[in-house]
Amino acid sequence: MPATDGQHYDVVIVGAGLSGLAAAAALADQGIEAPVLEARNRLGGRILSFSAGGYDFDLGPSWIWPGQPHVAGLLAASGIAVFPQYATGALLHQLADGRIERHPGFGPMGNALRIQGGPGALIQALSQRLAPEQVRLGHTVRTLEKTANGLCLGVATPDGTVQISAGAVALAIPPRLASKIAFTPALPSDITRFLEQTPTWMAGHAKFLAIYDSPFWREQGLSGDAISRKGPLAEIHDISPPEAGPYALFGFVGLDAAQRTALAETAGGPSALIDAAQQQLVELFGDHAGQAQALKLQDWSREPFTALESDAAPLGQHPAYGMPLHLADSWSHRLSFIATETSREHGGLIEGALERAGAFVATIP
Ligand SMILES: Cc1cc2nc3c(=O)[nH]c(=O)nc-3n(C[C@H](O)[C@H](O)[C@H](O)COP(=O)(O)OP(=O)(O)OC[C@H]3O[C@@H](n4cnc5c(N)ncnc54)[C@H](O)[C@@H]3O)c2cc1C
């Protein structure tokens, strides 16, 4: 019989990504200290950075956009500034045969903005509003049972399985991962179908970073934006800090997860993709691109608390997200799904995670 932690909580939040932490911070502001159970040994979920030369470079999201009220509200409340995505100069277009065309003017990122300190600054600001020990790292929720007076979570911890009792639970985890929790009684089939069929935004993708001592592309009148039909990087941008170096380019890998695995198997390990990506940067931006201070590849399809096998294929179009209203609250309003994919208007985005956290907290008396 698994141990219990001996307490009953009004609310428990599962997942310490942006949606879970935003919900916990808003509840803390109302005097409700909701435990946050997080499977990984870190905060942030899909928000992750790589530190080099004193700067945190994004391995997950990088951009926000004007017209995102929840992001704007959190930035203002946290005193965090934004700056425009660097897009001054020409855009490169690499054709499938490797030829490179230079196009003047606009980059593909339009009016994208970046957050001072990266999206990790949001995670830090939110976590500072929580009590010490409120987030329990290394706590993976495996089972969820509806009981006579609430819900009971079965949680795998480094010290064994514990049971945690709650009045209400917010699942701040991607719907597909939620479908892997064993629910007793089983959820209605339309909810299970929704959870299984909702792809996790960007879960099949990989992001490549190259960090440099100078912005040599800018010196050639290039913005750092590039689109390639040759690959392995399909889309490249400047991800440097706003004021000074170190400078950096990042690219979304154009190969899907199966192709990345096949390349690693046939070409001697994961470094083959890193080498090919750096070589492509040399083709596009010149020899200086071969002299990176640091290189980093983040393959999200290999992260079990983000991606399932069904997420391996990259999503072409942005899916139509949002939890159908009649499914949004289950088990007599005790169980809510609040990850970004459950947002109808901003599903997949940082804004969607914050919007859903706010909507959940508004339901708590
Ligand atoms: C490469 C990449 C680029 C992106 N670019 C952008 C961008 O430019 N702009 C933008 O707005 N958005 C972007 N996104 C999306 C953005 O990252 C997400 O919208 C946001 O981070 C989602 O937050 P979330 O809390 O809903 O989910 P998550 O960040 O996925 O958090 C879920 C948390 O739950 C935990 N968890 C999972 N299962 C369990 C379990 N059983 N028990 C306990 N804990 C569990 C996970 O470890 C994780 O910490 C990008 C994402 C990626 C990967």
PDBQT file of the ligand as one rigid body, heavy atoms in Angstrom, charges set to zero:
ROOT
HETATM    1  C1  LIG A 401      11.357  24.364 -29.779  1.00  0.00    +0.000 C 
HETATM    2  C2  LIG A 401      10.155  25.114 -29.293  1.00  0.00    +0.000 A 
HETATM    3  C3  LIG A 401       9.904  26.395 -29.750  1.00  0.00    +0.000 A 
HETATM    4  C4  LIG A 401       8.777  27.106 -29.319  1.00  0.00    +0.000 A 
HETATM    5  N1  LIG A 401       8.614  28.395 -29.735  1.00  0.00    +0.000 NA
HETATM    6  C5  LIG A 401       7.623  29.135 -29.197  1.00  0.00    +0.000 A 
HETATM    7  C6  LIG A 401       7.580  30.553 -29.430  1.00  0.00    +0.000 A 
HETATM    8  O1  LIG A 401       8.464  31.123 -30.090  1.00  0.00    +0.000 OA
HETATM    9  N2  LIG A 401       6.545  31.249 -28.893  1.00  0.00    +0.000 N 
HETATM   10  C7  LIG A 401       5.575  30.655 -28.112  1.00  0.00    +0.000 A 
HETATM   11  O2  LIG A 401       4.655  31.352 -27.661  1.00  0.00    +0.000 OA
HETATM   12  N3  LIG A 401       5.620  29.313 -27.845  1.00  0.00    +0.000 NA
HETATM   13  C8  LIG A 401       6.619  28.558 -28.354  1.00  0.00    +0.000 A 
HETATM   14  N4  LIG A 401       6.736  27.241 -27.997  1.00  0.00    +0.000 N 
HETATM   15  C9  LIG A 401       5.686  26.643 -27.149  1.00  0.00    +0.000 C 
HETATM   16  C10 LIG A 401       5.851  26.987 -25.642  1.00  0.00    +0.000 C 
HETATM   17  O3  LIG A 401       7.083  26.473 -25.211  1.00  0.00    +0.000 OA
HETATM   18  C11 LIG A 401       4.688  26.359 -24.879  1.00  0.00    +0.000 C 
HETATM   19  O4  LIG A 401       3.471  26.985 -25.294  1.00  0.00    +0.000 OA
HETATM   20  C12 LIG A 401       4.729  26.515 -23.352  1.00  0.00    +0.000 C 
HETATM   21  O5  LIG A 401       6.036  26.434 -22.844  1.00  0.00    +0.000 OA
HETATM   22  C13 LIG A 401       3.815  25.436 -22.769  1.00  0.00    +0.000 C 
HETATM   23  O6  LIG A 401       3.758  25.501 -21.360  1.00  0.00    +0.000 OA
HETATM   24  P1  LIG A 401       2.829  24.425 -20.601  1.00  0.00    +0.000 P 
HETATM   25  O7  LIG A 401       2.975  24.697 -19.154  1.00  0.00    +0.000 OA
HETATM   26  O8  LIG A 401       1.465  24.441 -21.164  1.00  0.00    +0.000 OA
HETATM   27  O9  LIG A 401       3.455  22.981 -20.962  1.00  0.00    +0.000 OA
HETATM   28  P2  LIG A 401       4.911  22.364 -20.677  1.00  0.00    +0.000 P 
HETATM   29  O10 LIG A 401       5.952  23.412 -20.804  1.00  0.00    +0.000 OA
HETATM   30  O11 LIG A 401       5.019  21.178 -21.570  1.00  0.00    +0.000 OA
HETATM   31  O12 LIG A 401       4.866  21.931 -19.152  1.00  0.00    +0.000 OA
HETATM   32  C14 LIG A 401       4.348  20.698 -18.728  1.00  0.00    +0.000 C 
HETATM   33  C15 LIG A 401       5.120  20.237 -17.496  1.00  0.00    +0.000 C 
HETATM   34  O13 LIG A 401       4.517  19.051 -16.995  1.00  0.00    +0.000 OA
HETATM   35  C16 LIG A 401       5.537  18.118 -16.630  1.00  0.00    +0.000 C 
HETATM   36  N5  LIG A 401       4.924  16.774 -16.690  1.00  0.00    +0.000 N 
HETATM   37  C17 LIG A 401       4.581  16.055 -17.787  1.00  0.00    +0.000 A 
HETATM   38  N6  LIG A 401       3.998  14.891 -17.421  1.00  0.00    +0.000 NA
HETATM   39  C18 LIG A 401       3.967  14.892 -16.061  1.00  0.00    +0.000 A 
HETATM   40  C19 LIG A 401       3.464  13.966 -15.079  1.00  0.00    +0.000 A 
HETATM   41  N7  LIG A 401       2.844  12.823 -15.431  1.00  0.00    +0.000 N 
HETATM   42  N8  LIG A 401       3.613  14.266 -13.760  1.00  0.00    +0.000 NA
HETATM   43  C20 LIG A 401       4.210  15.437 -13.368  1.00  0.00    +0.000 A 
HETATM   44  N9  LIG A 401       4.693  16.348 -14.266  1.00  0.00    +0.000 NA
HETATM   45  C21 LIG A 401       4.566  16.080 -15.593  1.00  0.00    +0.000 A 
HETATM   46  C22 LIG A 401       6.616  18.359 -17.665  1.00  0.00    +0.000 C 
HETATM   47  O14 LIG A 401       7.874  17.886 -17.226  1.00  0.00    +0.000 OA
HETATM   48  C23 LIG A 401       6.570  19.894 -17.819  1.00  0.00    +0.000 C 
HETATM   49  O15 LIG A 401       7.428  20.534 -16.889  1.00  0.00    +0.000 OA
HETATM   50  C24 LIG A 401       7.854  26.504 -28.416  1.00  0.00    +0.000 A 
HETATM   51  C25 LIG A 401       8.114  25.216 -27.929  1.00  0.00    +0.000 A 
HETATM   52  C26 LIG A 401       9.248  24.527 -28.348  1.00  0.00    +0.000 A 
HETATM   53  C27 LIG A 401       9.529  23.159 -27.797  1.00  0.00    +0.000 C 
ENDROOT
TORSDOF 0
